[in-house]
């Protein structure tokens, strides 16, 4: 019963420590490291722990095989975890870069995304008349009514019968005025009234035939690709054509999915929003484009994060057992040495700290190795997935940020902590007489 209560209390303490560790910012970690270093340098127990740890660490070369089990196992956990989280980070970053605070998007009320929105002709006519919209050189409001539909195209590098969904956006002349970051980098722009397309560079990488001069079939009609554009954001994954031609092809009449406007300045947003949402002739929702696209990333980012953590936990359990087995074996092999230290006056705390330092060092090496591999292999790696609120694939680059590397390193040290604490406590609690009889 006594051992059961001790183990239960230990598990609760470990859970609390791990929770605090996960929540701890890097400044707190540095503070803890400084306090620990001072304890080892200025106290008798600390110096004894350092002495015992140095002996154990010096023998790691003799135990290279068993030590590598911990390092490789933890490196694998960190590498996979960081790579999966980098996918979510890259996805969210691409959408966060889309839009700005001085542009707004207007959709039908209660529409979660453009593909779910339908604005009738009267609404499309009224929206650009609202106050707060910037004017062009001719005094016309900079507002772009746009249509978004799904189009199927063959994927690159796959069977010709395998198709993927791409987002086809029907736009007018003002589309470039509300998005000055969009530049044609190859070929030319489409001509109004013609079945011509310009394609984002991300879409051109994902789908077959999106090359200037080629024709593709959309909506039972043949379209000619005349150019490639780059925007540096989510628009790179789209295909653009003339709004009227897209509407005729897909039988959408004069309706549009949204109206994107450029505001006179960011402070005009509240006035613009209030006027439209207060107009009884309109039933619309208004958001800045940067808020709209940021919201679109939230759901998918959470899914990717949950999947990454779930996979990481499964792998971490395996790495923990590997660390436990290795450190229990190391403690057993050094039982006589530990017993001798206990017999000459070393208390349990220095022994616990020494074993923990050895395990944490191996975990640190594994974490750094896993993070480095994830950064070298996956940072900037191009990927695509079905974007929330869209009807096509979103191309993006995985982003291994310093925050993700720090997260991976904290996981590594947490695994090392759990893998070392039980063998360390066993070493400290092992009766001296029992240990001297072993081996």
Buried (B, 14 or more C-beta within 10 A) or exposed (E): EEEEEEEEEEEEEBEEBBEEBEEEEEEEBEEEEEEBEEBBEEEEBBBBBBBBBEEBBEBBEEBEEBBBBBBBBBBBBBBBBBBBBBBBBBBBBBBBBBBBBBBBBBBBEEBBBBBEBBBEEEBBEBBBEBEBBBEEEEEEBBBBBBBBBBBBBBBEEEEEEEBBBBBBBBBBEBBBBBBEBBEBEBBEBBEEEEBBBBBBBBBBBBBBBBEBEEEBEBBEEEBBBBBBBBBEBBBBBBBBBBBBBBBBBBEBEBBBBBBBBBBBEEEBBEBBBBBBBEBEEBEBBBBBBBBBBBBBBEEBBEBBBEBBBEBBEEBBEEBBEBBBBBBBBBBBBBBEBBBBBBEEEBBBEBBBBBBBBBBBBBBBBBBBBBBBBBBEBBBEBEBBBEBBBBBBBBBBBBBBBEEBBBBBBBBBBBBBBBBBBBBBBBBBEBEEEEBBEEE
